[in-house]
C-alpha cells in the first residue's frame, strides 16, 4: 500500500476523504495543502505527509493509480505549479 494512503488510514481518515484529497492533489495542489491540514493529523505526521506530497511526486502517482484516479491531471497540476 502507498505510504501516504497507509498513513491516512492509520489515522482513521475515510476512503471518501482520501479520494477527495487525491482529487484535490491532481486538480489544485495548493488547495490540497489546505485540505491536508484540515484532516486532524498529529503535527509530526502532518509535516511528514506534506513533505512526501511536495518532494516525491512518484508517491502521488502511485496513490492516484492505486485509487483508480486519472494521473494525467497530476501532470497538468505539476505543470501549473512550475509556472
TORFI-25304 format. One line per 8 residues: their letters; for each residue x, y, z of N, C-alpha, C, O. Coordinates in Angstrom, 3 decimals, padded with zeros to 6 digits. Layout:
A	X:Y:Z:X:Y:Z:X:Y:Z:X:Y:Z  ...
//
This chain:
XXXXXXXX	000.839:-001.183:000.000:000.000:000.000:000.000:000.884:001.246:000.000:001.933:001.283:000.643  000.451:002.228:-000.710:001.156:003.501:-000.787:001.329:004.089:000.627:000.379:004.079:001.411  002.524:004.599:000.963:002.759:005.104:002.325:001.876:006.301:002.693:001.535:006.478:003.863  001.505:007.120:001.712:000.623:008.253:002.020:-000.761:007.729:002.384:-001.355:008.164:003.371  -001.272:006.798:001.591:-002.582:006.209:001.877:-002.536:005.465:003.203:-003.470:005.562:003.999  -001.453:004.720:003.450:-001.323:003.968:004.694:-001.366:004.903:005.904:-002.049:004.616:006.886  -000.642:006.013:005.834:-000.621:006.960:006.947:-002.017:007.527:007.195:-002.441:007.667:008.342  -002.720:007.847:006.127:-004.066:008.396:006.266:-005.006:007.371:006.899:-005.795:007.706:007.782
XXXXXXXX	-004.916:006.123:006.444:-005.773:005.071:007.000:-005.443:004.802:008.468:-006.346:004.540:009.263  -004.153:004.862:008.838:-003.749:004.672:010.229:-004.370:005.724:011.138:-004.579:005.488:012.328  -004.664:006.888:010.565:-005.255:007.975:011.339:-006.771:008.060:011.139:-007.387:009.105:011.350  -007.353:006.930:010.725:-008.806:006.811:010.578:-009.412:007.826:009.621:-010.526:008.303:009.837  -008.674:008.158:008.557:-009.203:009.017:007.506:-010.012:008.113:006.577:-009.509:007.084:006.126  -011.239:008.480:006.293:-012.123:007.628:005.493:-011.649:007.528:004.043:-010.909:008.379:003.551  -012.095:006.467:003.380:-011.759:006.284:001.967:-012.270:007.462:001.145:-011.608:007.904:000.206  -013.442:007.965:001.496:-014.002:009.105:000.761:-013.112:010.328:000.905:-012.881:011.045:-000.069
XXXXXXXX	-012.601:010.577:002.128:-011.710:011.719:002.349:-010.389:011.525:001.617:-009.832:012.484:001.084  -009.888:010.304:001.586:-008.636:010.012:000.882:-008.814:010.276:-000.613:-007.971:010.915:-001.243  -009.914:009.781:-001.170:-010.171:010.036:-002.593:-010.294:011.526:-002.852:-009.744:012.036:-003.829  -011.011:012.227:-001.986:-011.190:013.675:-002.135:-009.840:014.396:-002.107:-009.605:015.320:-002.885  -008.963:013.967:-001.207:-007.641:014.571:-001.093:-006.844:014.387:-002.392:-006.227:015.333:-002.882  -006.859:013.186:-002.940:-006.072:012.942:-004.152:-006.698:013.591:-005.382:-005.988:013.951:-006.321  -008.006:013.743:-005.386:-008.630:014.511:-006.466:-008.147:015.954:-006.363:-007.822:016.579:-007.372  -008.102:016.481:-005.133:-007.605:017.852:-004.934:-006.138:017.960:-005.337:-005.738:018.934:-005.975
XXXXXXXX	-005.342:016.970:-004.971:-003.924:016.994:-005.337:-003.736:016.986:-006.848:-002.793:017.592:-007.358  -004.618:016.311:-007.561:-004.468:016.236:-009.006:-005.028:017.455:-009.716:-004.603:017.772:-010.828  -005.973:018.144:-009.093:-006.571:019.291:-009.772:-006.033:020.627:-009.291:-005.882:021.553:-010.088  -005.740:020.744:-007.993:-005.247:022.001:-007.443:-004.366:021.711:-006.226:-004.850:021.712:-005.094  -003.086:021.466:-006.455:-002.190:021.074:-005.361:-002.138:022.076:-004.203:-002.009:021.676:-003.046  -002.236:023.357:-004.502:-002.184:024.340:-003.415:-003.411:024.235:-002.526:-003.298:024.334:-001.304  -004.561:024.040:-003.109:-005.781:023.853:-002.320:-005.715:022.543:-001.538:-006.255:022.444:-000.436  -005.059:021.549:-002.105:-004.926:020.262:-001.427:-004.146:020.396:-000.123:-004.411:019.674:000.838
XXXXXXXX	-003.196:021.308:-000.091:-002.437:021.512:001.146:-003.366:021.963:002.281:-003.192:021.555:003.429  -004.336:022.792:001.960:-005.316:023.210:002.966:-006.171:022.021:003.396:-006.491:021.867:004.574  -006.531:021.195:002.441:-007.328:020.000:002.746:-006.549:019.073:003.671:-007.103:018.538:004.631  -005.266:018.883:003.381:-004.427:018.017:004.213:-004.378:018.550:005.644:-004.490:017.785:006.602  -004.212:019.848:005.780:-004.089:020.420:007.130:-005.381:020.316:007.932:-005.351:020.421:009.158  -006.514:020.111:007.265:-007.802:020.003:007.954:-008.171:018.566:008.327:-009.251:018.328:008.868  -007.297:017.621:008.046:-007.614:016.222:008.326:-007.471:015.847:009.797:-007.926:014.781:010.212  -006.847:016.712:010.584:-006.698:016.430:012.011:-005.567:015.471:012.339:-005.606:014.795:013.367
XXXXXXXX	-004.570:015.406:011.485:-003.413:014.543:011.747:-002.538:015.164:012.834:-002.479:016.388:012.957  -001.858:014.329:013.624:-000.888:014.870:014.573:000.173:015.686:013.831:000.520:015.361:012.695  000.685:016.735:014.458:001.599:017.666:013.802:002.786:016.969:013.141:003.155:017.310:012.017  003.382:016.002:013.825:004.545:015.303:013.266:004.173:014.566:011.976:004.915:014.619:010.995  003.041:013.889:011.977:002.619:013.161:010.787:002.170:014.118:009.692:002.365:013.844:008.508  001.575:015.230:010.077:001.161:016.233:009.099:002.378:016.760:008.342:002.350:016.882:007.117  003.450:017.072:009.080:004.677:017.560:008.437:005.278:016.495:007.531:005.742:016.799:006.432  005.270:015.255:007.988:005.815:014.158:007.187:004.997:013.988:005.908:005.559:013.818:004.825
XXXXXXXX	003.678:014.033:006.033:002.808:013.878:004.873:003.005:015.013:003.875:003.102:014.776:002.671  003.063:016.249:004.376:003.280:017.400:003.494:004.613:017.255:002.763:004.705:017.545:001.570  005.642:016.808:003.477:006.953:016.615:002.855:006.899:015.577:001.751:007.471:015.773:000.679  006.210:014.466:002.012:006.105:013.421:000.996:005.359:013.921:-000.231:005.761:013.652:-001.363  004.284:014.640:-000.005:003.477:015.145:-001.116:004.275:016.120:-001.962:004.194:016.086:-003.190  005.048:016.993:-001.316:005.776:018.028:-002.045:007.052:017.522:-002.702:007.438:018.011:-003.764  007.711:016.545:-002.080:009.031:016.138:-002.545:009.046:014.860:-003.375:010.045:014.566:-004.032  007.966:014.105:-003.357:008.007:012.824:-004.044:006.754:012.606:-004.894:005.838:011.892:-004.486
XXXXXXXX	006.719:013.219:-006.069:005.541:013.066:-006.933:005.269:011.621:-007.350:004.148:011.285:-007.732  006.281:010.773:-007.278:006.079:009.365:-007.612:005.080:008.727:-006.656:004.261:007.903:-007.065  005.148:009.112:-005.372:004.190:008.576:-004.404:002.771:009.018:-004.739:001.820:008.258:-004.558  002.633:010.233:-005.221:001.311:010.721:-005.606:000.800:009.908:-006.789:-000.358:009.492:-006.818  001.682:009.688:-007.766:001.287:008.898:-008.943:000.851:007.501:-008.522:-000.172:006.999:-008.989  001.625:006.872:-007.640:001.284:005.526:-007.183:-000.066:005.516:-006.465:-000.887:004.624:-006.683  -000.287:006.514:-005.610:-001.545:006.584:-004.872:-002.719:006.826:-005.814:-003.776:006.212:-005.668  -002.531:007.715:-006.771:-003.591:008.013:-007.735:-003.948:006.744:-008.516:-005.122:006.448:-008.738
XXXXXXXX	-002.927:006.010:-008.924:-003.154:004.758:-009.646:-003.865:003.751:-008.756:-004.811:003.091:-009.186  -003.404:003.635:-007.506:-003.994:002.695:-006.553:-005.469:003.022:-006.301:-006.288:002.123:-006.113  -005.794:004.304:-006.300:-007.173:004.723:-006.054:-008.025:004.727:-007.326:-009.236:004.939:-007.265  -007.390:004.494:-008.473:-008.122:004.444:-009.729:-008.493:005.819:-010.276:-009.483:005.955:-010.995  -007.701:006.838:-009.939:-007.950:008.193:-010.426:-007.147:008.456:-011.695:-006.353:007.610:-012.107  -007.339:009.602:-012.314:-006.716:009.969:-013.588:-005.373:010.673:-013.352:-005.346:011.812:-012.886  -004.261:009.999:-013.672:-002.943:010.585:-013.421:-002.617:011.735:-014.361:-001.772:012.566:-014.029  -003.249:011.810:-015.507:-002.951:012.910:-016.431:-003.239:014.259:-015.771:-002.611:015.264:-016.102
XXXXXXXX	-004.190:014.274:-014.838:-004.494:015.515:-014.125:-003.346:015.894:-013.183:-003.118:017.078:-012.934  -002.633:014.910:-012.666:-001.462:015.184:-011.827:-000.403:015.896:-012.650:000.199:016.868:-012.193  -000.181:015.418:-013.848:000.812:016.024:-014.730:000.429:017.473:-015.027:001.282:018.360:-015.000  -000.843:017.712:-015.307:-001.313:019.079:-015.557:-001.094:019.962:-014.333:-000.652:021.104:-014.455  -001.404:019.430:-013.156:-001.249:020.206:-011.917:000.217:020.551:-011.669:000.537:021.664:-011.251  001.104:019.590:-011.927:002.536:019.852:-011.737:003.006:020.952:-012.686:003.810:021.802:-012.303  002.518:020.938:-013.896:002.897:021.970:-014.865:002.428:023.342:-014.390:003.145:024.332:-014.538  001.230:023.403:-013.821:000.711:024.665:-013.295:001.577:025.176:-012.154:001.822:026.378:-012.053
XXX	002.039:024.282:-011.299:002.855:024.688:-010.137:004.210:025.212:-010.576:004.785:026.066:-009.901  004.729:024.722:-011.687:006.069:025.127:-012.122:006.075:026.442:-012.859:007.147:026.971:-013.152  004.910:026.992:-013.173:004.832:028.270:-013.897:005.064:029.426:-012.966:005.036:030.579:-013.396
//
